[in-house]
Amino acid sequence: MEKLPVVLFISLLLIVPLVRADSYVLPGSTAVGKYNNIGVLGEVMLDINVTVINVAPFPKFVVVNPRYSFRVYRMGNVEYGDVYRDASGNIVSVAPPDLTRNTLNYFVGFWLMPYETAVVNFKITSNSSYAINPVDYESHCGNVGKITEVEYTNGTFAGGKVYTGDIEPVLCGVIYPQLINSPRIMYVRGMFPILDSYVRVLKYEGTVRFRLTNVPNEGGDFYTFFAVAVPMIFPEADMYGFTPNYTMTYRGYTEEFLPKYLGLDTPRRPEPQPQGTGLTLFQLSPTLLSGPSLNTLEIRPPEDAGLDFPVWVVLMGNSLEIEYRVKWTAGR
């Protein structure tokens, strides 16, 4: 009988529901990277196969960037190195299991025998993604009317903070899809700066994935409306197979879409459009809009990016993933 109260006490503990409380500030950060003032975090994952050749009559040791996981496709594919993100958000590179084969002078890499051609796979996985820190959305009235913090209890919206201002203005403009990122240019010489005329890159091909996440949208109540550019441009390579298809190019975004969307162009009689072109409006969904045309004025892309890189106009709930392929061959 003396043990009964203890048993009852333990039973009561087991049936007490656990309360989980989360809060997010906008803008903010996660272990992966920073998200902007409309909650958007961007991550890039990469998976490419690179074909290299050693035309010398002696072996060469090629050093790799440990930011990528790598695997050499030969002799059982046992030469590799892994990368992961720890709980604090740090990128950790693990030493190859075969140090004799895959290190020299304490550098990580792989050997190429005389006249050998090898294919090496390089990856940035979801567990080691490269963060694209998007710029903040800019409003005509600054933060007036802006939710700057949200709170959840067990995944349900429980409150937040809204920034208030003076009694004027009463209305603060209209939200439009601003471009939140600028592409990174990936030149062959920058990707493979091998200062050795005997070791040559013959080709590379693979897939780029771009994941966008509305970080504070834990309860699924908030939508974000923005434009996003392709995260990486490979100017010497073929870029194709965009999924979903991009909405428009940067030129179309700045010169056609934005003036028309904001009513800044001179009204003229609309001309018939071929099916599948023109502005496509999207229904409220956690995915995106696909059509052909968009970009933003606040972002200045690299001067050598050109004005025809892909842009998506997105109405996003929780997340969206964009994927495309790249392919380059030497001497094209």
For each residue, the residues with C-beta under 8 A, 3 or more apart:
1: 4
2: 5
3: 6 7
4: 1 7 8
5: 2 8 9
6: 3 9 10
7: 3 4 10 11
8: 4 5 11 12
9: 5 6 12 13
10: 6 7 13 14
11: 7 8 14 15
12: 8 9 15 16
13: 9 10 16
14: 10 11
15: 11 12
16: 12 13
17:
18:
19: 153 154
20: 153 154 155
21: 151 152 153 158
22: 151 152 218
23: 149 150 151 152
24: 28 39 149 150 151 215 216 218
25: 28 148 149
26: 35 36 37 38 39 146 147 148 149 150 216
27: 34 35 36 37 136
28: 24 25 34 35 215 216
29: 33 34 35
30: 33 34 35 41 89 215
31: 85 87 88 89
32: 41 43 85 89 129 131
33: 29 30 41 42 43 89 131 132 133
34: 27 28 29 30 41 131 133
35: 26 27 28 29 30 39 40 41 134 213 215 216
36: 26 27 39 40 133 134 135 136 137 180
37: 26 27 136 137 146 148
38: 26 136 137 180 224 226
39: 24 26 35 36 214 215 216 217 222 224
40: 35 36 134 180 212 213 214 215 224 226 316
41: 30 32 33 34 35 131 134 212 213 215
42: 33 131 132 133 134 180 181 210 211 212 228 231
43: 32 33 126 129 130 131 132 210 211 213
44: 124 129 130 131 132 208 209 210 211 231 232
45: 123 124 125 126 129 130 208 209 210 211
46: 68 122 123 124 130 206 207 208 209 232
47: 121 122 123 124 206 207 209
48: 121 122 123 204 205 206 207 326
49: 73 119 120 121 122 204 205 206
50: 119 120 121 122 192 201 203 204
51: 117 118 119 201 202 203 204
52: 62 112 117 118 120 199 200 201 202
53: 112 115 116 117 118 199 200 202
54: 59 60 112 113 114 115 116 117 198 199
55: 115 198 199 200
56: 60 114 115 198 199
57: 114 115
58: 114
59: 54 111 112 113 114
60: 54 56 111 112 196 198 199
61: 104 107 109 110 111 112
62: 52 109 110 111 112 194 199
63: 107 108 109
64: 68 70 81 108 109 110 120 122
65: 68
66: 81 83 93 108
67: 83 91 93 124 128 130
68: 46 64 65 83 122 123 124
69: 80 81 82 83 122 123 124 125 128
70: 64 80 81 110 120 121 122 123
71: 77 79 80 120 121
72: 77 79 80 110 118 119 120
73: 49 77 118 119 120 121
74: 77 79 118 119
75: 78 79
76:
77: 71 72 73 74 80
78: 75 97 98
79: 71 72 74 75 96 98 101 102 110
80: 69 70 71 72 77 96 97 102
81: 64 66 69 70 93 94 95 96 102 108
82: 69 93 94
83: 66 67 68 69 91 92 93 94 124 125 128
84: 91 92 94 127 128
85: 31 32 89 90 91 92 127 128 129
86: 89 90 92
87: 31
88: 31
89: 30 31 32 33 85 86
90: 85 86
91: 67 83 84 85 128
92: 83 84 85 86
93: 66 67 81 82 83 108
94: 81 82 83 84
95: 81 99 103 108
96: 79 80 81 99 101 102 103 108
97: 78 80
98: 78 79 101 102
99: 95 96 102 103
100: 103
101: 79 96 98 110 111
102: 79 80 81 96 98 99 108 109 110
103: 95 96 99 100 106 107 108 109
104: 61 107 109 111
105:
106: 103
107: 61 63 103 104
108: 63 64 66 81 93 95 96 102 103
109: 61 62 63 64 102 103 104
110: 61 62 64 70 72 79 101 102 118 120
111: 59 60 61 62 101 104
112: 52 53 54 59 60 61 62 116 118 199
113: 54 59 116
114: 54 56 57 58 59
115: 53 54 55 56 57
116: 53 54 112 113
117: 51 52 53 54 202
118: 51 52 53 72 73 74 110 112
119: 49 50 51 72 73 74
120: 49 50 52 64 70 71 72 73 110
121: 47 48 49 50 70 71 73
122: 46 47 48 49 50 64 68 69 70
123: 45 46 47 48 68 69 70
124: 44 45 46 47 67 68 69 83 128 129 130
125: 45 69 83 128 129
126: 43 45 129 211
127: 84 85
128: 67 69 83 84 85 91 124 125
129: 32 43 44 45 85 124 125 126 211
130: 43 44 45 46 67 124
131: 32 33 34 41 42 43 44
132: 33 42 43 44 181 210 231
133: 33 34 36 42
134: 35 36 40 41 42 180 181 228
135: 36 180 181 298 299
136: 27 36 37 38
137: 36 37 38 178 180 226
138: 178 298
139: 142 143 144 145 146 172 173 175
140: 172 173
141: 144 145 165 169 172 173
142: 139 146 165
143: 139 146 148 163
144: 139 141 163 164 165 172
145: 139 141 162 163 164 165 172
146: 26 37 139 142 143 162 163
147: 26 150 160 161 162 163
148: 25 26 37 143 160 161 162 163
149: 23 24 25 26 160 161
150: 23 24 26 147 157 159 160 216 218 222
151: 21 22 23 24 157 158 159 160
152: 21 22 23 155 156 157 158 218 219
153: 19 20 21 156 158
154: 19 20
155: 20 152 218 219
156: 152 153 219
157: 150 151 152 160 219 221
158: 21 151 152 153
159: 150 151
160: 147 148 149 150 151 157
161: 147 148 149
162: 145 146 147 148
163: 143 144 145 146 147 148
164: 144 145
165: 141 142 144 145
166:
167: 170
168:
169: 141 172
170: 167
171:
172: 139 140 141 144 145 169
173: 139 140 141
174: 262
175: 139 225
176: 225 258 261 262
177: 225 226 227 261 294 296 313 314
178: 137 138 226 227 296 297 298 299
179: 182 226 227 228 229 253 295 296 297 298 299 311
180: 36 38 40 42 134 135 137 226 227 228 296 299
181: 42 132 134 135 228 229 231 299
182: 179 229 299 300 301 302 305
183: 229 230 231 232 233 301 302 305 309
184: 231 232 233 302
185: 190 232 233 235 302 304 305
186: 190 191 232 233 234 235
187: 190 191 235 236
188: 191 192 201 236 237 328
189: 192 193
190: 185 186 187 193
191: 186 187 188 204
192: 50 188 189 201
193: 189 190
194: 62 199 200 201
195:
196: 60 199
197: 200
198: 54 55 56 60
199: 52 53 54 55 56 60 62 112 194 196
200: 52 53 55 194 197 330
201: 50 51 52 188 192 194 204 330
202: 51 52 53 117 329 330
203: 50 51 327 328 329 330
204: 48 49 50 51 191 201 237 326 327 328
205: 48 49 325 326 327 328
206: 46 47 48 49 325 326
207: 46 47 48 323 324 325 326
208: 44 45 46 231 232 323 324 325 326
209: 44 45 46 47 321 322 323
210: 42 43 44 45 132 228 230 231 321 322 323
211: 42 43 44 45 126 129 319 320 321 322
212: 40 41 42 228 314 316 319 320 321 322
213: 35 40 41 43 318 319
214: 39 40 217 222 223 224 316 317 318 319
215: 24 28 30 35 39 40 41
216: 24 26 28 35 39 150 222
217: 39 214 220 221 222 317 318
218: 22 24 150 152 155
219: 152 155 156 157
220: 217 286 317 318
221: 157 217
222: 39 150 214 216 217 317
223: 214 284 315 316 317
224: 38 39 40 214 314 315 316
225: 175 176 177 314 315 316
226: 38 40 137 177 178 179 180 313 314 316
227: 177 178 179 180 247 253 294 295 296 311 312 313 314
228: 42 134 179 180 181 210 212 311 312 314 322
229: 179 181 182 183 250 295 299 301 309 310 311
230: 183 210 233 239 246 309 310 311 322 324
231: 42 44 132 181 183 184 208 210
232: 44 46 183 184 185 186 208
233: 183 184 185 186 230 239 305 309
234: 186 237 239 326 328
235: 185 186 187 304 306
236: 187 188 328 332
237: 188 204 234 326 327 328
238: 326 327 328
239: 230 233 234 242 324 325 326
240: 324 325 327
241: 323 324 325
242: 239 245 246 310 322 323 324
243: 322 323 324
244: 287 288 290 312 322
245: 242 290 292
246: 230 242 249 290 292 310 311 312
247: 227 280 289 290 291 292 293 294 311 312 313
248: 252 253 256 257 291 292 293 294 295 310 311 313
249: 246 252 253 293 295 307 308 309 310 311
250: 229 253 254 295 301 305 306 307 308 309 311
251: 254 255 256 295 307 308
252: 248 249 255 256 257 292 293 294 295 311
253: 179 227 248 249 250 256 257 258 293 294 295 296 311
254: 250 251 257 258 295 296 297 307
255: 251 252 259
256: 248 251 252 253 259 260 293
257: 248 252 253 254 260 261 279 293 294 295 313
258: 176 253 254 261 262 264 295 296 297
259: 255 256 262 264 265
260: 256 257 263 264 265 279
261: 176 177 257 258
262: 174 176 258 259
263: 260
264: 258 259 260
265: 259 260
266:
267:
268:
269:
270: 273
271:
272:
273: 270 277 278
274: 277
275:
276: 291 292
277: 273 274 291 292
278: 273 291 292 293
279: 257 260 291 293
280: 247 289 290 291 292
281: 289
282: 285 288 289 313 315
283:
284: 223 315
285: 282 315 317
286: 220 316 317 318 319 320
287: 244 316 317 320
288: 244 282 312 313 314 315 316 320
289: 247 280 281 282 312 313 314 315
290: 244 245 246 247 280 312
291: 247 248 276 277 278 279 280 313
292: 245 246 247 248 252 276 277 278 280
293: 247 248 249 252 253 256 257 278 279 313
294: 177 227 247 248 252 253 257 311 312 313
295: 179 227 229 248 249 250 251 252 253 254 257 258 299 311
296: 177 178 179 180 227 253 254 258 299
297: 178 179 254 258
298: 135 138 178 179
299: 135 178 179 180 181 182 229 295 296
300: 182
301: 182 183 229 250 305 309
302: 182 183 184 185 305
303:
304: 185 235
305: 182 183 185 233 250 301 302 309
306: 235 250 309
307: 249 250 251 254
308: 249 250 251
309: 183 229 230 233 249 250 301 305 306
310: 229 230 242 246 248 249 324
311: 179 227 228 229 230 246 247 248 249 250 252 253 294 295
312: 227 228 244 246 247 288 289 290 294 322
313: 177 226 227 247 248 257 282 288 289 291 293 294
314: 177 212 224 225 226 227 228 288 289 320
315: 223 224 225 282 284 285 288 289
316: 40 212 214 223 224 225 226 286 287 288 319 320
317: 214 217 220 222 223 285 286 287
318: 213 214 217 220 286
319: 211 212 213 214 286 316
320: 211 212 286 287 288 314 316
321: 209 210 211 212
322: 209 210 211 212 228 230 242 243 244 312
323: 207 208 209 210 241 242 243
324: 207 208 230 239 240 241 242 243 310
325: 205 206 207 208 239 240 241
326: 48 204 205 206 207 208 234 237 238 239
327: 203 204 205 237 238 240
328: 188 203 204 205 234 236 237 238 332
329: 202 203 332
330: 200 201 202 203
331:
332: 236 328 329
